[in-house]
């Protein structure tokens, strides 16, 4: 891109490897061959991993509070020792 040349926002994208100006519809860089499809797939996998981690955390929390309720304990422990007794009773 030459100095002083105007570029409208959203009109083009640039290759993150070599900096070549590309059309928004291009899936590969014409200069270095960088694949934008691979980049999109990696971002999608990261989102799926985050979602799965959040689901596991929610399930574990539900199980923990379910155990406390089933054992007749208060839902929120008064101390760390009380919290541990939920998982490993004496």
Protein Blocks (a to p, Z undefined) as FASTA:
>chain_A
ZZhiacdehkaccdfklopacdfklcbdfklopafklmmmmmmmmmmmmmmmmmmmmmmm
mmmmmmmmmnopafbdfbfklmmmmmmcZZ
